[in-house]
Structures are given as structure tokens and as C-alpha cells.
């Protein structure tokens, strides 16, 4: 199937309001897109509107427009995470034993529907919104839209994929520890997490009631701003709602973690993409390094401290009466709350107040924080092997935000070689939501990012890109080891200018050794793409003192490639000045 044409919420509403199209036509196109994508990932949904019901709702919107109403979201289809009540749909929170049929829509759904939006369905999630991975649901595992071997991120997994796959222009998620930001990063999206209380949480299944926020995934900031325009406002029926405020905020001083405190979990591509994002941000203002330690201490309170008991409280009845109905990983997390006492809770509240006072003082000299959204990403198979530890890694840069009453917007910042997204999150004090969206606009204009990689529409799992510099080059003696594995030629490239190339002594057939050296130069190479299994069988055959490591290309991207142990240089000839192995072979001839 071909990727669907993407239309923004702003464009759809304008077209329906002006009569250039109708809500019915939009609904029909949406149903067709969803049906086509069902061949790839039906598990992104838990329930969907019946086609006849959706078309009837669309006809009602067309009638309102024909009667003279101008609707902010006229005919715009959207999806809602299935912990957010929408009348006419069951709410499950990804737990069948918990499911119920709400009598009324949530506060946010009410406003969207009144503004002319069409709810097409409820999306999958990490059960009870407990997780940042998207792998903890009995309804299946939504996968990254650009590479199905990788996680979508969670807990708002299905919502992020629905937007990334072009099925709807926006989808609602929720965010307690990063659930509205992490999936945005992995799927090349905007993930807007408003200030606590800005959007109503009435009719939302709580994770941590004092911290929860409803969020939105979009392709661009204009759509996020439009949804905010509809949803922001005081809801007297929500005890956590607060009067609307919009504090002005600049972006002249941008706080980032100290380099020594940045954690990448072995992901060199994320480090590179973050550094590049900071280069673009530097055109907007002054980059200032801050101490991450106090924010990290606050983050530890969320799962390592007493706040985990708030998750326990949210599903205490089910944990007591039917604990086996809860996903085993989710249960292992939330059951810890039974052991949290009031003394520990109050001590946590006191310490959090001290940390928040420190964090608030930062805003006197910093306009906005710009953190990595995550330090890495993982394959679905890796999460199955270590579900709690790897999930914790994904929350390293996100867990503190709601605890310290901050607003945030996650924005794309590039793609890894495996096509998964890397993102940064712009963070500000409460009520700077609009200012953050303006800063996001400025950053995206400065970054001028290429379009996201194509979606994985054929269901292919991960492949590996491999750089070769010597005997495996085309027409060289060992090239057959690639062709026999159906390797695909990607292209001829050069390394970054930080490598030296040596002709090893007494190697049969002649082979080079590529060594990272800041005083070196660029070396010509070829890149091939292999399946994971084929790559593994290739690596097994690589003889010492050669090895497979990571090679940085001239454009800054990283691929797997041949590297060498120090002993490979014994008696070797430095041929860096020739610029590549072919030139050396030609010289020998």
C-alpha cells in the first residue's frame, strides 16, 4: 500500500467550513485509510466507531456548517486513548476486566465534539497508562510506524501510531511520566503536554491523579495550538482544573543538561542528533548548561518513591479482587504502592517541595529547557527481555516534568539509521504553554528537518546497514560474503574526517584496518543493507584482529562497519592519504 496523503486539522477544518469539502467526505477517506492500515497494525485500536455511526456524525456536522456555524474542528477526525471517556465507546484502560461504558464523555472529548471533531475510535495503550513502551496490553503491541521491530513508545502507543501512520491528524493521549512525549519522539511527531489543570482530566482513568495531563499528538505545532485553543479552559467539574493563564516567555536563554550528565544508554546516534539540535537552538538564543541532579532526584520519587502508591490507589479494587487481570509487568510496578506508608509519603512531599523551590529558581535565569526526549529506543524483543529496566531508561529525561508542575512540548530532531525518531523536549514553567509552542515553531524553522523516513507499510522488520572499506568492496575478493547474503547496495560514502586507514601486514587476501583518530581524514567506503539474521551470520565470520563496530559517516550518521584492534597495526602501512582502499590497490598494481 502507498502512504496516505496527510491533511492537517487546520486544513480540514478550513476546507469543511468553506464548503471545499464535507465532513462526510473526510470521514469516508478516513475509514478507507484505517481499513488499509489494518493489514499492518490493527492492534493500534481497542475499539472503533461503526462506519454508519461515523458517517451519521459527519452529516450532523455538515448540517451545522450549512446552518451557518463556524466550527474550529469541523469534520476533523481524531482518536482518543482508551483511558479517556468518549460516550458511545467502552473505556478499558487496556484491561478487559476493568472495562465500563461511560454515561458521558470526558471534559476534553465534550469540547472536541462540540467543536465539530469526529471521534473515529479508542486507541491501545500500556495498561492503566503504566509504561513508556507500548508493549503492556492484552490487545496487542503497537509498533513504531517507521520500523515495526521497534517500540512505538507508551503509554499512549496507539494514539501516536494513528497520527504517524496518517490515519488521523491528531490523537489524544495522557502523560504522567512522559507518555505523551516519548511516543511522539519515536514516531516523528509533536507531543504537546500542557500545564497541569490547563485541560480537564474529568472522565480520564487516573494513573496518578495529582499529576495526570491529557496530551495531543500532531504532525505540526499549528494543529497542537488549534487543539489547545479548543481544550484549554477551566472545568468546574474537575477538582484539578485551574483558571486559564498564559504567561509570556522568551527563548533567549536555553538550559540543557551538563555534558557529563547526559546519558545515552550506548546510543551514539541519539547523542549526535542532540548535539545537532543544540546547534540549531543556538541560533535562537544562548545555550547554558544546568545541573540535572535535582531534577533527577525529583524523577526518582515517581517510581522509586511514594508516588507509586497513587497508581496503586487508582486500581486498588481490581488489584484486591482480581490481581491476575492486571498485566504482570504493570502489577509488579503498582503493587509496590502497598508498601508505601504515610510517613514516607509526607517526607516525599517535603523533599519535592524543596526540589521544586530550586527548580523554580532556575526560571529566573533560564527561559526554556531543551532536553532529549529519550536517550535511546529499543526493539520490542528487547523490552520483552527486560521490561522494567529498559522502560526506566526511557523516562530518564521525562519523569520529573509533571512532579515539578512544568509544561512541555516534544518536537522531532531527526531520525536514526533504523528510521525511528529522535526528539527533544522544550520545557517551561506552568502556564507557558503558548510560549513553548512558539519556541517549538522557531526551533523547527531553524532545524529545517528533512521529511520523516517512509512508513514501514510492508511490515518489514529491521535491517542493518554495514560499511565496508576493503576486501568486501564491490569487485574485491570477499564481496561474495555480502552477495551470498542478499545484501543490498545503499551507496558509496566517506567517513567523518576522523579516521585512519592502514594496510595490514601479511593479510591474505590483503585487508585494511580502519581506526578512529581525530588527526585522520575521510576514507571512502560502501554501505550495504542486510537482514538481521544475515548480519549476525556475517559478523560471526569476521576474523581477528578485525571486528564490527560503529562507523560515523561524513554526514554525521552512524552505521555498523569494520574496525580494528590495536594489534592490527603491527607492521601495517598508513594509507590514509590515499583516501581509500581502491586507491591503494590501484597503486600496488
N, C-alpha and C positions, 0 to 999 in steps of 0.2 A: 504494500500500500504506500501511497505517497503521503508526505506530511501535510496536514490540513493547513489551509490559509488561516492565519491568525488575525483576528479583529479585536481591537481594544474595547473595553467597556465604554470609554468616551466616544469612540467612533460609532458603536452600535446604537447607543442612546441617541446620538445626534441624528443618525440615519432614520431611526424609528420615529422620533419626534417630528422630523421634517417631511416624513412620508416617502423618503427614498427607498425604504424597505418596510417590512411589517414585523411585528413580534412573532407572528405565525411563521413567516419565512425563516427568521432567525432560529426559532425552535426546531423547525424541520431540519435545518442544516446541522444543528447541534445534535439531534437524535442520530443523524447519519454518521457524524464524526464519532460519537460514542460507540455506536454499533460496530464501526470499523475497528476501533481500538480494542474492543472486547476480544478480538482474536489474539491480542498481545498481552493485555493485563486486565482481565475482568475483575481481578481482586482489588483494584483500587476503590471499588464501590462496595458498600454494605447493602444499600437499598437505592432504588431509583424511581422517579416518577413514571407512572404509566404513560405511554405516548399520548393517549387520548386526553388524559388529565392535563398534561403539559400543554398540549395544543389548545385546550379549553381556557387555561390560564392565559395563554398568549392572546387568544381572541378577546379576552376581557381587557387586556392591556391596550390592544388596538382600539377597542371601543372607547376607553378613557382618553386616548390621544385624539381620536376623531371628535370627541366631545369638547376638545379644547385644552385638556390638561397637558402641561409640560412636565414630564416625569424625569427626574435625574438619572434613573437607570432603566428607562423604557426598553423593555424587551431584552435586557441583558441577562443571559443565563449565568448561574453561579452554582457552586456546590458548597455543602456545609459539612464540616467534620461531624462524625456521628456521636459527639458528646454535646451537641448544640441542638436544642429542641426546634423542630420545624413541624407545625401542625400538618397532619396527614402522613407523616413518616414516623415509624418507630424510632426510639432512641436506644441504642445498645451499648455505647461506650466500648464496643468490640467485645462484649461479654453477653452471650445469649441468655444466660440465667438472670442477668440484670435488666433485660430489655423491658421497656414500657412504652405506651402510646401517650404522648403528652396531650393535654387538653388544649393547650395554646402554644403558640410559637414563642421562642426566646425573644428577649428585647431586641437583639440585633436582627433576627430574622423578620420580626414585625416591621422594622424600619426599612429593610431592603425590599420586602414585598410591597409595602406601601409606596415605595419609590419606583415601582414598576419592574423590579427584577424577577426572574423566573428561577425557582429552585429546581434543579434537574435531579438532585439526589444527595444522599448522605455518603460520606467517604470513610474509608478504612483508617485505622489509627492503631498505635500501640495501646493496648488495652488500658482503660482508665487513664489515658494520657500519661502513662508512666513509661518513659523511654524516649531516646533521641534517635532511634534507629529505624523504626517501621517494621520490625520483624516479630513483634509480640502480639499477634492477633490470630484468633481461630478462623478468621475469614480469609487468610492467606497473607502473603508478604508482598506489598507493593515494592517495586524495584525502581532504581534510578532510570529516568526516562531516556537518558543518553547512553547508558550501559547497564543492561539488565543483570549483570553479575554483581553490581554494587547496590548498597542500600539506598533507599530514597531519602533517608533521614526521617525522624519522627519527633514527636508523636503524630504530627499532622501529615502522615505519609500520603494517604490517598489524595488529600487536597492539593498537595504540592504537585503530584504527578498529573492530576487532572488539568492543571494550568500548564505545566511544562509540556504536556502532550497536545496542547492546543484545543482541548475539549471545551473548556470554559475560559473566559477572560479573567475571572477572579474566583477565588475559593476561600472560605473562612477556615481558619484553624484556631488553635488555642496555644498559649505559651505560658509556662510556669518556670521552666528552666532553660528554655531555648527551642521549644517545639515549633514555634512559628518562624524561627530564624535558620536553624540547621538544615531543614529540608529545602529552604529557599536557596541556600548556598550550594547544596549538592545538585540542584536542578536548574541553576542559572536564572533564578527568579529574584524579584523584590519580595522581601518578607517584612511587613510593617507591623511592629509590636507597639501599640500606643501606650501612653502612660496608664498606670492602674486607675480604674474608675472613669476613664475617658469614654470607653464604650461599655455598655451594660453587659453584665455577666448573669443577669436574670435568665433562668432557663438553660443554664450551662451546667453539665455534670461536673462537680468540682474535683480538682486534683488537690491543690492547696488553695482553699477558698480565699485566703487573705492575699494571695499572690497572683492568682489566675488572671490572664488577659485574653480576650478574643483578638485574633490577628487576621491578616489578609495576605494572600499570595497573589501577585500580579506580574505581568511582563514589564511594566513600566511604572514610574512614580506618579504619572498623571492619573492612572487608574487607582492607585493607592490613595491619592489625595481625594479623588471623587468618592470612593467608599468611605473615607474618613468624614467627608462633608455630610454624608447621609447618616452615619452612625454616631458621630460624636455628639454628646449631649447628656444632660442629667436625666437619670431614670429614678424617680422617687420610689419605685417598687423594688429597686436593687439596693440593699444596705451598703454595698461597696462603691456605689456610684458617687461621683462628686461633681460640683458645678464646673462647667467647661471653662478652661482658661488656655490661652495661647501666649506663652512668654516668648518675646523676640530673642534670638540668639544668633551670633555670628559663627564664622568658622575660621577666624584668623589664627587661632592657636589650637593645634590639634594634638591631643595626647595619645601616645602609643606606648606599649609595654617596653621596658628596657630590653635591649637585645639579649642580654644574659638571661632574661626571664621568659623569653619566647620559647614555647615548646611545640615541636613539630612531629613527635612520635615517629621519627625516621622518614618523614615525607619531605624530601628536598624540594619537590615541585611546589608545595604549599609555601615553603619559605621563600622561594624565588618569586612566586606570584604576589606574596605580601609585600616584599621589597619593591616590586614594580608598582603596586598600588600606592605605596608611600611616595614614590616618585611623582605620581600624578597628584596626590594630595598636597605635596609640597608646592605645587603651583597655585594652590588655594590659600595657603597660609603657612605658618611656622610649625614645624614638627618638633614636639617636645616629648622626651621620654619620661614616663612616670613609673613609680614603684607599684608593681602589680600585686605585691604580697597582701596588702589589706583587703583588696577585692577578692583575692583567692581565699582568704580566711572566711570572708562572708559566704563565698560559694560553698565551702565545706559544711556550713551549717545546714544547707538544704537537704543533703542526703546523709551526711555524717553526723548531723546534729539533731536537735529535737523537731525540726520542721518535717521530718519524715512522718511524724505522728499525725500531721494534718492529712496526709494521704491515707493513713490508716483510718482516721475518723470518717473520711469520705465514703469508704466502703466497709465500715466496721460490721454492719449487719450481715453482708454476704460473706465476709471473712469468718464470721462466727458460725453461720448456719450452713454454708456450702463452700468451704475453702477450696475444694477441688475444682470449682467452677472458674477460679481465677488462674490465669496463665502462671506457670511455675516460676518464671523469672520475675514477673510482676509481684507475685505473692512473696517471693524471697525478699524483695525490696520493701514492700509495705508492711509486712509482719514485724519488721524491726521497730515499728512505732509502738507496739505493745509494751516495749521495754523502756520507753521514754517517760520519765516522771515529771511532775510539776516543777520540782527544784531545777532539773536540767533545763526545762523549757524557759523558766524565768531567767536563769543565768544566760541562756542563749539570747533572750530578748535584750538583756542588759548589754551583752557584748555587741550584738548587732547595732544597737543604738550608738555605741561608741564608734564602731566602724563607719556607720552612716554619717556621723558628725565629721569624721575625717574625709569621707568621700565628698560630702557637700562642700567642704573647704577647697577641694580641688577645683570646683567650678569657678572659684574666684580668679583663677589664673588660666584655666583651660576652657575653651569654648565647646569642644566636642571631643569625644574619644573615638578612635578608629582602630578597632581590634580585628584580628582574624575572626571569622565566624566559627570556624573549627580549624584545628591544626592538621587534620588529615581526614581521610574517608576510609571505608572498609568494604570488603566484599560481604555478601550475605553469608557465605560459608564461614568467613572468619568470625562473624558475630555469633554464629551457631556454636562455635568452639569456645568463645569467651564472652558471653553476652553482657555481663555486668561490667567487667574491667574495660572493655572497648567502648561501651556506652559512656562510661565515666570520662574517658578521654575526649569524647565529642562535646562534653559540656564544660571543658576547661575554660573557655572564654565566654561562656554564656550564663552560667548558673547564678552569678551574683546580681544580675541586672534587676530582676523583679524584687529581690530582697532589699535592694537599696533604692527602690522606687525611681527607676530610670526609664526613659523611653528609648526605643531603638528601631533602626531600620537596617535590615540586611540587604546588601547590594552585590551584584556579581562583580568578580575581579579576575576573571579568566577561567581557563579550562586546563585540566591536567591532560597528559598524553592519553589517558584512558577515557577521555571525554567527560568525566564527571566535573562538576563545577566547583570552583573555589570562590569564596566570597569574603568580604569584610563587613563588619557591622559598625555603623555610626551610632554612637550612644550619647545621650544628653540627659540633663536633669528632667524631672517630671514637668510636663506641660510645654516642652519644647518640640512637640511632635511636628508641627508645620515647619519649624526651622530646620529640623532634621531632614525632612523631605526636600527642602530647598538645597541643603548641603549635599544630599544624595544626587540631586539634579546636576549640581556643579561638578561633583566628582565624576559622574558618568560622562559628562561632556568633555572633561579633561582626559579621561581614560580612553574614550573613543574605542571601546572594546569591539572586537570582531563578533559577528553573529555566533550564537552558541553552536556547538557541533550538531550534526544531524541526529535526530532521534533514532534510537535502536528499534526501528519499525519491523525488522525481520526476526527479532528475538535472538540475535546472536549474542553469545557470551563473550567474555573478554579475550582479546588477543594481546600479544606483547610485541612492541617494536624493539628491534635489535640492531645496533650499529656494528658494522664490521669494517675493519681498517686494513686488512692484509690478505691472507690466503683464502678468505671466504668471499672476496670481491668477485663480481661477475667476470667470468673467463679465467679465474685463478684456480689453483689446484684443488682447493677444498670447497669450492662453491656448490658442489653436488650435495654437500651436507645440508644446504638450505633448500635446494630444488627438490630433494627427496622428501622434504617435509612440507611441500607445497607452500613455501614461503612466498609472500607477495612483495615485489619491489615497491618501496614507498618513494624513494628518491635519493639523489646524491646531495650531500650536505657537507658542511665543515663543522668542526668542533668550535667551542668557545676558544679564545686565544690564550688558553691556559694549559696546553698540553705539549708534551714532547713525544716524538716517535723514534724508536730505536729498532735497528735490525739485529735480532738476537743472534748470538754466535752458535754455530753448529746445529741449527734448527732445520729439520727435514720434514716437509718442504720448508723453504725459507718463510719465516714468520716475523711480524713486528711485535714490539711491546709498546703499548700506549700508556703513558704515565702522566698524571696530573702534576703540573708545575707552573706556578704563577709567572715564571720567566719564559715560558714556552711560547708557542704560536698556535695558529689554526692548522688543523690536519684534515685532509679530505677523507670522507668516508661514505659508505652507502647504508641506508636503513631499509630493513626488511620487516615484514609483519608475519608472525607465526601464531598459531593457536597455542593455548596454554600448555596442553599436553605435549605438543611438538616442541615448544620451547624448553620444557623440562627435559625431554629426551636429548635435546641438543646440548644443554648445559652439562649433563652427565658425561658427555664425551669430550669436554674441553680439558686438555691436559695441562698439568702444572708445568711451568710457573705462570701460565696464563689463567685468567679467571673471568667470570662475568660480574660486572659491577654496574654502576650508573655513570653515563657519559653526558655531559652538558653540551648542547649544540650552540651554534653561533647566535641563534635567536633566543637563547635562554631556556628553551625547553629541555627536558631530560628524557633519555631513553636508556634501555639496557644496552650494554656493549662490552667489548673486550677491554680488560685492564690487566695489569701485570704485577706480580710480586717483585720485591726488590732484587731477588736473585736472578731475575730475568735480564738484568742489566750487566751481569758479569761478562766482560769481553764484548758487549754489544756496541754497535756503531750508532751514534746520534745522527739521525737523518731528518731532524725536524725542519731544517732549512729547505728541504726538497718539497715540503708541503703535503706529502702523502706517499703511500706505498707504491702506487703505479709509477710515479716518477723515479723511485729508487730502482724498481725492476727494469725500467727502460734504461737507466744509467748503467746498470750491470750488464745489460745486453749490449 
